[in-house]
Amino acid sequence: MKNIKLLAVLLLSVLELESLACTNFLITKGASTDGSCFISYAADSHIRYGELYYTPAADWTEGSMRTIYDRGTNAIRGYVPQPPHTYQVVGYINEHQVALGETTFGGRSELIDPNGLIDYGSLMFMALERSKTAREAIKVMADLVEAYGYGSDGESFSISDKNEVWYMEIIGKGEEKGAVWVAIRIPDGCVSGHANAARIQSFPLRDGKKSITDKDWKKLYKPEVEVIYKHDIISFARSKGYFDGKDKDFDFSAAYAPTDFSDARICDLRVWTMFNEVCDGMDQYWDYVTGKDLEHGRMPLYVKPNRKISLSDMMSFMRNHFQGTELDKTQDVGAGPFGSPYRCNPLYWEYDGQKYFNERAIETVQTGFSFIAQSRSWLPDQVGGIIWFGVDDTGSTVYTPFYCSIKEVPIEYRVGNGDILTYSDDAAFWVFNRLAHFKYLFYNRVIDDIEAVQHELEDKYQEQVKGVDNQAVMMIKNGKTDEAVAMLTDFAAKSGANTVRRWKELDNYLLVKYLDSNVKQEENGEFKRNGHGYPAKPQQPGYPDSWKKQVIEETGDRFKRQ
């Protein structure tokens, strides 16, 4: 008991470091260009290392136990029994194309159970190991927290399979074991998103058809079911004094995670950026998401887009820094002379007794890894599920494809190849981080070079996947499933190695081109020489006029030449 309570204290301190940290987008098959279900996830943390987790399928004898590690500290929380069989998981997608993402919304701190065994990370991984569908994953998670207690604060989950996309919010019950939760199927043809704020407000209550509670699990797989929730979600809120209205007016967010300025400006604003790209009329929510009016204009959980969403769109969504809005991070004084959309941490800061914040965009320096999970119903599971995985911040990552059936993760992305405190020259995380520092120093000079190679690789992989899909499907149809999986594993190895090799080449190129704040001249794809073997005189672009003006305004004639 004492150790678990100490762990809860440690978890709270880590959550303070990782708060307001992640962003997810959810795309249903009817809203995508090719019928894929997509979810994206950015794991934004100052201690999270970018590596691709891998757990092979396994059979377990009776009495086998699974160790539960705390996602924030890696301390052992306890043990739970293994089922007879667990499924293979690559990153956050399993062999049946079920995928999971998360963001922490926090909510009422008194509802964290100090004795809860299962934290949000263990909940995700066990759901992937034990589920063939998104609906089954919801039940697995609900059953686990009911049996062993939920030891994290409020959490939102994206849950997808090859046919459906669901959104789930969960929060503990304090000293009482278990949790209250609600899961909503995103209607086909719609898109959703979440970014560290509770998004579920009111929802249809139990009618035995479209909306059921955990007392109706037998109806879980009926296709007409669109809402599933814990049967005491309202009565528990009443008992705690969080809600006293009529059941039909119950609002999950208002009861368990009341909205404040940060929920709007720091969190929901990130969701708004994607909605604004694909849906008309989003200006009506501007005052809310910028924190000017917290009483009105909350966005709906999902919207119907005005166009179909592609894989490339998903990659673009994850690279947003408020381009095209008055909050564009490359345009304010914090961008510095080189137009950087990045800001030094911490997120919140003080000056002269006043409290301030840095704009929190989707694209941020502390991303350990991010992914886009793609599930495709028209393909065999071995081929249909792909995790497009990238390390370091989303603005300069490369989303590289890894099929859900691969039998080995490439060494460049493998767990154990370096860590957040151990440099490894061939680990993708460190290779991408080294290059990113050129961007942090000279953003508007180097970003075009970075994006050119980024698109070169991502476009090539998307094209290659089409051919690999066809080849693997033919092999499976001919009874050569093992050979198909071996081919997909080999494709992953080559793709991972190619990404890291090409990024090292780009890193070397940027070092030469931008050495000492100069810019080397180029001609026909090579650095230019002067005709006698010496380098041509480099360009020295210096600072932009906006920066010069600011220096003069602050220093007067101090630097004026006589």
Buried (B, 14 or more C-beta within 10 A) or exposed (E): EEEBEEBBEEBBEBBEBBBBBBBBBBBBBBBBEEBBBBBBBBBBBBBBBBBBBBBEEEEBEEEBEBEBBBBBBEBEBBEBEBBEEBBBBBBBBBBBBBBBBBBBBBBBEEBBBBBBBBBBBBBBBBBBBBBBBBBBBBBBBBEBBBEBBBBBBBBBBBBBBBBBBBBBBBBBBBEEBBBBBBBBBBBEBBBBBBBBBBBBBEBEBBEEEEBBBBEBBEBBEEEEBBBBBBBBBBEBBBEBEBBEEEEEEBBBBBBBBBBEEBBBBBBBBBBBBBBBBBBEEBEEBBBBBBBEBBEEBBBEBBBBBEEBBBBBBBBBBBBBBBBEBEBBBBBBEBBBBBBBBBBEEEBEEEEEEEEEBBBBBBBBBBBBBBBBBBBBBEBBBBBBBBBBBBBBBBBBBBBBBBBBBBBEBBBBBBEEBBBBEEEBEBBBBBBBBBBBEBBBBBBBBBBEBBEEBBEEBBEEBBEBBEEBBEBBBEBBEEEBBEEBBBBBBBBBBEBBBBBBEBBBEBBEBBEEBBEEEBBBBEEEEEBBEEEEEEEBEBEEEEEBEEBEEBEEEEEEEEEEEE
